[in-house]
Amino acid sequence: MFQVSRTPAARLLGAAALSAAALASVCAAHPAAAAGPGTPDGDHLTVTVRDAGPGMDGTYELSCHPAAGDHPDPEGACAVVEGDTRWGRDTFAPVPEGSVCTMQYGGPATAHVTGVWAGRPVDATYDRRDGCEISRWDRMVPLLPDLGGAARS
């Protein structure tokens, strides 16, 4: 039979074990946090933008935790991706198959994002061929260039 000790020392040791378990759980939820800031295992993305217009096309490197790289807005780009990251959900997931989307065209711009985010490989493509894809793109501004459709404050 399992017994729980009621002594103050036993309660303190139990709380310390629980805190260590909670910390391990948090690190497992976001592996980049476990790697620590500035380590090679942290979040790193390569963003290639085409046909977005002058001054927006190109290939940019982005590292997060801490934000760095030649991306035009590394802090903003890291913040938007971090803000869209949820446990158990692919931050860069495509529009679900069978989605009903508006028949609007947002232009010829495309983007390809590769790298590692939250300890997972990333290989995502973006375009603006319909309302769902435009919304998906706009949700990632400023990681991707703002092409006028994203309302930002």
C-alpha positions in Angstrom: 0.0 0.0 0.0 1.3 3.5 -0.9 1.5 6.0 1.9 2.1 9.8 1.7 4.2 11.3 4.4 2.8 14.3 6.1 6.1 15.7 7.4 7.2 19.2 6.1 10.4 17.8 4.6 8.5 15.1 2.6 6.0 17.7 1.3 8.9 20.0 0.3 10.7 17.1 -1.6 7.4 16.2 -3.2 6.8 19.8 -4.4 10.4 19.9 -5.8 9.8 16.7 -7.7 6.5 18.1 -9.1 8.2 21.3 -10.1 11.0 19.4 -11.9 8.3 17.3 -13.7 6.4 20.5 -14.7 9.6 22.0 -16.1 10.4 18.9 -18.1 6.9 19.0 -19.5 7.2 22.6 -20.6 10.6 21.8 -22.3 9.0 18.8 -24.1 6.1 21.0 -25.3 8.6 23.5 -26.9 11.9 21.7 -27.7 13.5 24.9 -28.8 13.1 26.2 -25.2 14.9 23.2 -23.9 17.8 23.9 -26.3 18.1 27.4 -24.8 18.7 30.8 -26.4 21.5 31.1 -28.9 22.1 27.3 -29.3 22.4 25.7 -32.7 19.2 23.6 -32.0 17.0 26.7 -31.7 14.4 27.9 -34.1 15.7 28.8 -37.6 13.8 29.5 -40.7 14.7 30.3 -44.3 12.0 32.4 -46.1 12.1 32.7 -49.9 9.6 35.2 -51.4 9.0 35.5 -55.2 6.8 37.8 -57.3 5.8 39.9 -54.3 7.2 43.1 -55.7 10.3 45.3 -55.6 12.1 45.2 -52.2 10.1 42.2 -51.0 11.4 39.4 -53.2 14.5 37.4 -51.9 15.7 34.8 -49.5 15.9 35.7 -45.8 17.4 33.8 -42.9 15.7 34.1 -39.5 16.7 32.7 -36.1 14.5 33.1 -33.0 15.3 32.8 -29.3 17.0 35.4 -29.7 15.7 37.0 -32.9 18.4 37.5 -35.5 19.2 37.1 -39.2 18.9 39.1 -42.4 15.1 39.1 -42.4 13.7 42.6 -42.6 11.9 42.3 -39.3 13.4 39.5 -37.2 11.6 40.4 -33.9 8.2 40.8 -35.6 8.6 37.6 -37.7 9.6 35.6 -34.6 6.7 37.1 -32.6 4.1 36.2 -35.2 5.2 32.6 -35.6 5.5 32.2 -31.8 2.0 33.7 -31.4 0.6 31.2 -33.9 2.3 28.2 -32.3 0.0 25.8 -30.4 0.9 22.4 -28.9 -0.3 19.6 -31.2 -0.9 21.8 -34.2 1.3 22.4 -37.2 2.0 26.2 -37.2 2.7 26.0 -41.0 -0.1 23.6 -41.9 -1.7 24.0 -45.4 -5.3 25.0 -45.8 -7.3 21.8 -45.0 -8.5 19.8 -48.0 -12.1 20.5 -48.9 -12.1 24.0 -47.3 -14.7 26.4 -48.8 -12.7 29.5 -50.0 -13.7 32.7 -51.6 -12.9 33.0 -55.3 -10.6 35.9 -55.1 -7.0 36.3 -56.4 -4.4 38.0 -54.2 -1.7 38.2 -56.8 1.2 36.0 -58.1 3.3 36.2 -54.9 4.7 32.9 -53.5 6.8 32.0 -50.5 8.6 28.9 -49.3 9.5 28.5 -45.6 12.0 25.8 -44.6 13.9 25.1 -41.4 13.1 24.0 -37.9 10.5 25.5 -35.6 9.7 24.1 -32.1 12.0 21.2 -32.8 10.1 20.2 -35.9 11.1 20.4 -39.5 9.3 23.0 -41.6 8.8 22.9 -45.4 5.8 25.0 -46.2 4.6 26.9 -49.3 2.4 29.9 -49.5 0.6 31.6 -52.3 -2.4 34.0 -52.7 -4.6 32.0 -55.2 -7.9 32.2 -53.1 -9.4 33.6 -50.0 -8.2 30.8 -47.7 -4.6 31.1 -49.0 -4.7 34.9 -48.7 -5.8 34.5 -45.1 -3.1 31.9 -44.4 -0.5 34.3 -45.9 -1.8 37.3 -44.0 -1.7 35.4 -40.7 2.1 35.1 -41.1 2.8 38.8 -41.7 5.6 40.0 -41.0 7.3 36.7 -41.5 5.9 37.1 -45.0 5.6 40.5 -46.7 2.5 42.5 -46.1 0.9 42.8 -49.5 -2.0 45.0 -48.4 -4.4 42.4 -47.3 -3.3 42.1 -43.7 -4.8 44.5 -41.2 -2.1 45.2 -38.6 -2.1 47.4 -35.6 
